[in-house]
Amino acid sequence: MTLGHAIATVRAVVSSEIPQRTPLYPIQASIGAKFIAFGGWEMPVTFAGILVEHRAVREHAGIFDISHMGEFIVAGPNAEATLNQLLTNDVRQLNVDQAQYTFLCNENGGIVDDLIVYRIAPTIYLLVVNAGNIEKDFAWFTEHLRLPVVLENESNATAAMALQGPDAPRILPAAAALPRFSIASLDVFGVACRVARTGYTGENGFEILCPAAEAEKVFGGFIQHGVKPCGLGARDTLRMEMCYPLHGQDITADTTPLEAGLGRWVALQKPEFIGREALLAQKQTGATRRLVAFRMTEKSPPPRPHYTIFVDGRRVGEVTSGTQSPSLGLGIGMGYVPTASAKAGTALEIEIRGRTFPAVVETKPLWKNTK
């Protein structure tokens, strides 16, 4: 996979302003990272190459810079009630040191952002939001608060990285016993960090948050232990094999969690949260479209975002994410189609460079981790 393909795969959002740099930019530049502008940040797209990095994560371990993500603290006696009114999942189910995937929705049920919320103390929560949405999300929280809480944006003071791959527990043995979707305070190469058993690759692994000033020490420690540095290119191929959605492409303010097949993270039994009425109505009537995963059934160029999807010769939608799968050796992607065409086994055609190529709807994920 070439660098040009990588840039197309990541679908970089190039800002007219000078991109920000994470605290890990200097060390990444020193070890040969190739950078692109993404969501207002100058981020590494690749180091040794997407295929090398992808296979490192699937077979051993890789380390990603995710310091462009945002971190908010919501605290105080009203924190639980506030988050339960703003987020789709049921925060009341979280014990201390547990996490859950959830959505921030608008009144129409559209996804303002998808995020992870961690309960790090009885009345203190840590929220990790998407990089391009930090300012928008913070403004949304501020605008929709009904009860007094402490709301702090710790994004600039925090660095984050993701250690992903089957060897991750061996590399970070202090975190090996952490259950999935839990978090703990641990020492990582002499730095006090928060370590969560979460990730965006489908592999075993951890996401590590530390003070921005200590980021190079932590990242450098993993490199010295032989962990392969990885960029956005491999992150994208890995998450697409797992059919993990990317906000701004697969899910947006114009798509709902139910349409995206993510209803398990929407607690409609809660009496009130923003977007509930719209989502409840959609649940009762049924969504008219679904986000499906597909694979190409013949040799073809890889599908890309915005390529047209056809069913029986009719245009029914467009690709939201697409790439050449390194693990499967064929083109894969996701896109919205009418619900009647969303069943696994449905034949599709994808228009690629002026030609149509056959594809088929598959169950998610496209790649199964059998380790």
Disulfide bonds with the S-S distance in Angstrom:
none
